[in-house]
Amino acid sequence: MAAPEAANNAGAQTSFIPMLTLGILSNPVMALMIGAMIIQGIQPGPAVMTEQPALFWGIIASMWIGNFFLVVLNLPMIGLWVRMIMVPYRLLYPMILIFCAIGVFSLNNSDFDIHLMVLFGLFGYVCAKFDMEAAPMLLGFILGPMMEEYLRRALLLSRSDPMVFVERPISAVMLAMALAALTAVLLPALRRKREEAFVE
């Protein structure tokens, strides 16, 4: 148990290094963090240490404090955590749902928020049954409004000419890279389906 937890903590904290210093994504969680920072008007990158020193050193300090409390809590309570792992899932799952409902209701004291949570929970269950990844949908939910805003700005500057995305070299290269990445992801699945069809 100690080895995977140590690896998990090390991976989670070191993934902040390329995000805060270079603005490079290392995993979907960091992509969500970048989206949240951009929404707050903070641009991740080398300048974040000089422009937002309180944020940068606050994150570093929170990592030290978090690791300290992990040691303080985990060493004496390791027996409790092991017993919690042995709780049957049929008992643990309703407890998790109850705590989620309490947390959602405490935000606005509204029943609508709980109904919305149930709706998105059912949607997530359907997505899990169809082996759909949740991370791209979260990225789309957070980064989608920003993409729409900048798309609208670009179309206003180009007088509603969509060819501006292809005529400009930077945007053309970015679109080509996105298309190549999408093709690289889809080709193995298409090849597998084709081979299965030929076998049948």
Secondary structure by P-SEA (a helix, b strand, c coil): caaaaaaaaaaaaacccccccccccccaaaaaaaaaaaaaccccccccccccaaaaaaaaaaaaaaaaaaaaccccaaaaaaaaaaccaaaaaaaaaaaaaaaaaaacccaaaaaaaaaaaaaaaaaaaacccaaaaaaaaaaaaaaaaaaaaaaaaaccccccccccaaaaaaaaaaaaaaaaaaaaaaaaaaaaaaac
